[in-house]
């Protein structure tokens, strides 16, 4: 894992003390809330419906055991004993007291963490594939490049006041587990036929009120030019992006209005001016950073494990968990474990202080002290021996973390919604809980197979409803919370945007509608076909006819 150097440490500590003074002035009334607002947002502090919310960055979704223990400690000492892991590989605390926030940031700094650029019109936390460095289908580990982007973008003077927030995601794998085509910039490491590795560059993706799938603007970018090319994209956006209308300020609008060809032309012209300048990546510096992401010392094995196979054959519940939550690893005899933060009836993405500590302990014992956070609001142990899986599973079960539902219908992504967010129109969390309870049957879930439900409480799409196989958008009509049903989205390598089926539903009505959609799929699917492929084969009409034949809509 990357370790902060002296520059990182100095920067973070100075920012903590600067914010401590700003908070003190706000508490005495020397700063009004309006004056304080841009200052707190620069430090990841939002004012939500009922309290402040602090968003902490987890760069490229990688945590150490010590860092996880610190997050647990903060939740217990300064919050209400839990944290919320988000779709941006961050953690949010929903109830900190303002006077405690500088102390929280100081404690985070002790374990090389911070909340810088987790809000505001800046380059936000850089995200990656949560299986980075261990996935079998990976060309190269994208995390060293993500670290380079973090260093380049942190407090970048030219990009500290962009037209709008800006998000970058990377993957080094064929399967897209980072939703790169739905980001302002998406980067995919690929190997050409001549063997050279480079980035496919995507720009202008995003969700929100105007969802767009980003187009490829450069098919192959040499890694040593990564930062200069990103700088060229940001300069074009910073110069031409709308500042008169926040709803049209994202780069996706600029790319759409200019057209992909003209946007690319301008980027290439700017890049030609700067590509051979100081942003060219020195080989020695990259190797230094890359060495910090070197694989741990795995035990040599041929991949066979009789103890694991015996446990698998003798315990059907364990076998079901392995089938859904354990994934192929590039090292023989090892596996990747998804720890579900979606217990049936629970709040998606929430983890208690005790659960965080348990995960930290398991990572230290069984995963070389490393944890990942996925954009699907789950946690990952990336370096597990197969022989340890049974012991891990039993430990997870004891603390409500052993649900065998990764990728299934109850592995729901949901934003905080109207329970917390002042922007929301409807509640997301209770709906997610009720859907999970309706489908709380392991055998039925496994029969349904891969099916991603994503819920947003408003058009800002923090729950990624646009790319759910089933997407749900909370709306308000005459003072009543309603839900629009959307079908056919995907944030993966086959990215597509879900389409609204028709009129909105009440809370009970949307759950009935989901059941109708699932039953329609089960009755129509072909052998081995999952929901998304069935939907794409049949189109929307059979599902819409089934949904709206009843009286559940409004």
C-alpha angles and dihedrals in degrees: 000000000000115000123207116252124214092276092055093048094047093047094050095045093048090050090052093053092045090053092045088061092047092051091049090053091048092051092051092047094247086122122044120221089254091054092043096049099081090043095053092044089056085060098046096259118139130182107226133177099293108008146351118295122208118206115201122198122237099188112224088347097280123137136173123222089251091053092049090051089052090052089052091049092051092050091052098043103036106021138031098288101275143072132211119229111210140208089256095061091255132120122229129204110204103193114038119144112239094235090056097052097087089052090049091052090048091053091048089052089058088068097036097262133124145163098236114141095002087124139020133057094308139099102292131212108315111237134202144176107300089222092055114147095014106053117113093220094054124121093194139341107270095197097089088056090046089054090051090052090049091054094044095047101042108110090341101181095217095049103040094101106036122168088258142347115301129211130194126190131183137194133179096192136088091234109067108228093159101060091234094171091061095057134088086248124012123189126195123186110222136173118229124216089260089059097250117137120222144148128269102214122215124184136180104035124136148127127228122098092332108040117196136174109229120242125227109257097177125023097199129020120177109238094235089064096048098108096044091051092049089049090053092051092048092048093053090047094045091051100044106023116115116262097170096068121035091199089062098036102094119103090245089070092050092050090047095048096044093039124237094270096051093043090051091048091055093047092049091048092052091044091053087061096053109021096101095043133097094300092071104117114248109227093223093053092049091050090051092054093040090055089062089062095049115139115265120252100277117195112254111252140153090231098255120118121178094188091055092046091050092051090047093053095043102048120049093189090055090047090053091051092049090049093056108024104034120077138190117275128205092230115076114248093020136100143192116239126207112206106206117226087188107087109173106273093011131117111268112247097008121128127179122229089253092051092050090051091049091052090049090052093048091048091051093049101039112013107045090261094294130129132177131206116215127212084237088070097252134115127242135209100203104186111046127149112229089231089063097050096092093052091047092050093052091050092049092049091055092060102039095262101106101087110143098216110105107150094003129117095271093052086092126176112215136169120226089260126182093336088076114357123087091204096056125106097194143017118269103176100059090045092052090049093050093047090051091049092049090054097037096136118107096203092049092048092051090049090053090050128187110011125148120205116190124185130196125183092209144012092274086084101217086154091054093235091161091069100039118118077226112021125190124197122192115222136172124232122178091336095311126116111236134173131222116213119221129184139195106032128143133181094191131093088293090056117186137160120243118238127224112250098206140275121019128259139220117246093266090041095055091053090051089048091053089052089051091050091050093048091049090052094048091051094048106037123112125225111301094359121141126211098266094050091047091050092048092048095049101031126218101295101081090050094046092050091052094045098048098041088086133060100251098103130086 
